[in-house]
Amino acid sequence: MKTVEEFIKEIEKSEALKAELKAVKNDDELAAFLKKNDCGASIKEYLEYADSLNEGEIGDDDAEAAAGGGRTGPQKPTSPYTPGYRSLRR
């Protein structure tokens, strides 16, 4: 069984896993995704680790917007289950 660290590294290397993860819409789907891919992490462990990946960093889109070259207005996040996405569920 994979650890959360191992599984997220696998996701980062796989376009198919990235696409499948973007389609996850709720905790039940995330649990099924983790189980299907042999990851032993709980939903809480996965979300905490994923949140910690980019803690304190800003993304390319945010940096570009701050420099004056980005889009204006609010941006829709891809998925709260995507690694590096700051969870709003705290």
C-alpha positions in Angstrom: 0.0 0.0 0.0 1.3 3.5 -0.9 1.9 6.3 1.5 0.4 9.7 0.8 3.8 11.0 -0.1 4.4 8.2 -2.6 0.9 8.6 -4.1 1.1 12.3 -4.6 4.5 11.9 -6.3 2.8 9.4 -8.6 -0.1 11.8 -9.3 2.5 14.5 -10.3 4.0 12.2 -12.9 0.7 10.9 -14.4 -1.6 13.0 -16.6 -4.3 10.3 -16.3 -4.2 10.5 -12.4 -4.3 14.3 -12.5 -7.4 14.2 -14.7 -9.1 11.6 -12.5 -8.3 13.7 -9.4 -9.7 16.9 -10.9 -13.0 15.0 -11.4 -13.2 14.2 -7.7 -16.1 16.3 -6.2 -16.6 15.1 -2.6 -15.0 13.1 0.2 -16.7 9.8 -0.9 -15.2 10.1 -4.4 -11.8 11.0 -2.9 -11.9 7.9 -0.6 -12.7 5.7 -3.6 -9.9 7.3 -5.6 -7.4 6.7 -2.9 -8.6 3.1 -2.4 -8.6 2.4 -6.2 -5.0 3.5 -6.4 -3.8 1.5 -3.4 -3.1 4.6 -1.2 -3.4 3.8 2.5 -3.9 7.5 3.6 -7.2 8.6 5.1 -9.0 11.6 3.5 -7.8 13.8 6.3 -4.1 12.7 5.9 -4.3 13.2 2.1 -5.9 16.7 2.4 -3.4 17.8 5.1 -0.4 16.6 3.1 -1.7 18.1 -0.1 -2.4 21.4 1.6 1.2 21.5 3.0 2.9 21.2 -0.4 2.5 24.8 -1.4 2.1 26.4 2.0 3.4 30.0 1.9 3.9 29.9 -1.9 1.9 31.5 -4.6 1.1 30.0 -7.9 2.2 31.2 -11.3 -1.2 32.7 -12.1 -1.2 34.7 -8.8 2.4 35.9 -9.4 1.5 37.0 -13.0 -1.6 38.8 -11.7 0.4 40.6 -9.1 2.9 41.7 -11.8 0.0 43.2 -13.8 -0.2 40.5 -16.5 -2.9 38.4 -15.1 -6.6 38.1 -15.4 -8.9 40.3 -13.3 -11.7 39.1 -11.1 -12.1 36.0 -9.0 -10.6 32.7 -10.3 -12.4 29.4 -9.9 -10.3 26.8 -8.1 -9.9 23.5 -9.9 -10.6 21.1 -7.0 -10.1 21.1 -3.2 -8.7 17.6 -3.6 -5.8 18.7 -5.9 -2.4 18.7 -4.3 -1.3 22.2 -3.3 -4.9 23.6 -3.3 -5.6 25.4 0.0 -8.5 23.7 1.6 -11.5 25.9 2.5 -12.9 23.3 4.8 -10.8 24.4 7.9 
